[in-house]
Amino acid sequence: MPKRLIISFSVIGIVAAAVIGATVAYFNDTETSSANILVAGTMNLQVDHRYSSYNGEECTTECIENLGGNIIQNGSFEFPEVTNDAKWDIFPSGTSGLDWTVEWNGGSATHDGRTRPETAQMEYHRGVLGSAEDGHQYTELDSDWYGPDDPLNNEPSLVRIYQYVPTTPGAKYRLHYFYAARPNTSTGQNILDVEIDDVNVASHNAAAGGGAIDWHEYTYEFYADYASTKVEFIGGGTNDSLGVFLDYVTLNPYICDYQIVGGSCTLWDEKELGEGDVFWNFDDVKPGDHGITVISLHAYDNDAYACLINHDIVDAEDTVVDPEIEAGDDIASVVGELSQFIKLFVWEDSNENNAYDDEEPIISGPDAPFDEAIGKISLTATSTEYIGIAWCAGTQSVEDSTINCDGSTMGDIAQSDVMTASITAYAEQQRNNEEFDCASVTLPVQP
């Protein structure tokens, strides 16, 4: 939130009294500046998890299209139903059940002495020139002004139709639609443009001979940018009420799962972290195992110093096996030793390639203890810093651009141990805070 400072002032005019005989005159003037505001600055820190690997295996996304998850309404143009004997009819934008917003797409508003209706019309066919691809009806995007019972012909009636559909920002979707040229027309009669959020993603033009309608399916995949996405189809070409056909429009989301060999993983775009946002989850860690996580930090409103703080570290003995006992583990203990063998190396991934490159700034390590605060990381408001975090079960070293992990120093005492920890990204504004140190940060108590 921007800081606002409005200077407050009050001016009280000079009060003068002049006595003339028995008359007293008072002159007053008061000026007031009210509702002055001082707003304390805020820090808004968001984090993404863009990359993860374990022993060289990367976290990957497997996405499957949810064919039963269509979010387009009335994409087969079955409502309203055509009942006219001509087997076609028009319906004005806003008609109940239509679901599509319809607008005229250019062209003159007058033709043969007649005036175009102010509200655009959507034209439906029910078997006029062939069958629909799905159901009984399809739409023509070079519509009509007055419908089948009026003799006016060849009026400019190109339309554009669209819906705003609910989507999840960052989620993947696949658009399906069937396009057909009008029989016995040229390519210039059958232009169709497809737009997502007002950006052209496909264009079609086809000629057609005689016979029935010949439908062709087209698809387009995209990632949603917003919580509502505009899906639009635009009729083009000769503007004479004889044009392109459209049917069976669907928009399906993808169901995506993250997979990694040796554990589970999740990646996400920038957001405020919450329950279930886990950087690491590996259940068979052995000496010499290693991984890399790359996150990005985004500071809003103010330049900031940031820290990554591992805390609430819990070491637990799952079971105590013979090699642990031989290594000196206490069979009666419930406290494990795994965290002391996990070491970290942290750097600024300046070129965003998910790997450490020589001369990239080092933030911590190599071989830094897991419970050591990582920082301080300098963030510029509205910019993005990419941070690489390499962990190692053993002793960690870096030679040139290679991160090494020697598991021989881990030994057997931590076999079967379980470690859990919380990782907090913490930020404070830079202004008047040059002495900031991550080691001195006290995290607020979680409710």
Steps between C-alpha positions, in 0.01 A plus 500: 500500500649836409568740780294817495589810693272800481623809680247630746457867561254738651486872444294715725435837359565818685211604712445872491246714676415850406273702717305769329257647736297213646569253212752215533603307186680160516695360207588123519664253262595135579681266259530126588674208333323186623524123463881500487648152470822326595517132398774272626695322227452130439712208391349247261724200425400223260685180415490255213645149470615472142738202501586195708732204450605198706817307413490651152134411434281804436152572627279475191138576428273237349178659375191320368212682336180467699263418216202514734585844638367729224439855627352654183125551523274410206797421278288286267248780453199288597327784686275671413342241270424588136129439434455702179401294195796650310725296735696808605437801720669789678521584870612836641797521735375463856234241415440266794697177458717636218803544735704672226545876474449605137630818334491624141844477340530809278291565191247769422202555727272559196418280199235535227343782696473291817673562834694231683362400844701659778532164680702245306327178400635146522391271219431131561448230237319173560583286197477766228818405313602187685526347845652656808824354632338454841132501578253654255611862459804707408564873457589719204726798570367705207158540651176667387323822596134403511471122473351246257162671464647826362602527131815710559812325364877549494505756781838545682455273803838371611506438876745421777389280789673448834473369854692578818566168669640434851863387492786452744801726436797288392286194423507331160194475271418361157245661268317282244273629222365383164520733198341459158480707183156571360433272199553660158703796632855626462769548763417870527155405625621279783754676720501407869729655764535358848613713794588431863490813717496715183815335360467321166593132538365352173368605157318289244373548144377225274306459179219246467340328207150363483355240730462491874699688760849359559602552863864512618616502862768742625657533843711752688681460834578786735572592862248734658624840616192603696210366705275573202599430138335643189445244222395664172414399142490767229336468161691667216519533124222622271238670715180384329312264742651190334795372699686263725354228724605409857397214729591290803721744694647357821771614742650233724743546789805279545552298815871523581704284738860562600734201497858438611702182547555424869235721655227750424519858382288806431577812297303824510498855369556802721259521791480530875602166648243288677425151627630232264762718327796267556845540344631152588332166566736204459457176692814296430794734550837326501857631548603703197143578392456855379250733342448848363204728551462835322255755629436862419428778745286800413485810722219744446459856626852538646861396438574226750754272659389138502602188691416133468472355849481130581323454832284263706748229401394166644735199492331173582611139521265291288655175609852432626668244276821307571734726298378798705571319827847405379560867413417599859129584475302473823234232456279672755519842336209643301715780358666444162816645347413557135488882493863537607610322181293713261714784360403789274642715223299804391563736210334757278393322182561812292459336161197297612637167371431303822872430551794670669739672260841629598497865607129503589463666844519256791258559787591216737725193514608269363463255790292744706311339792133439431390708801699805391295799377556570131543863395508782477350519152445844353165544321395797290130582506305347208809307380568126526797322658564135412658301782660157460516271803710183481484248786727207572485202738867508597777750433446758229755681285502710185769486232461746214132448409464150643325437831637183663350285775719251693280259693787323676490744790137424580553156646228264622376674811220677311364190325117485508482847663229746401546876487229759451545875488326822411658750262397864525580772250533817704538859378558843652514830317846634420434864576673612823590138566859462377604291802243229435632148564311175435657336805320746727154440357239373745207350315153580628324221684257323269141491625 
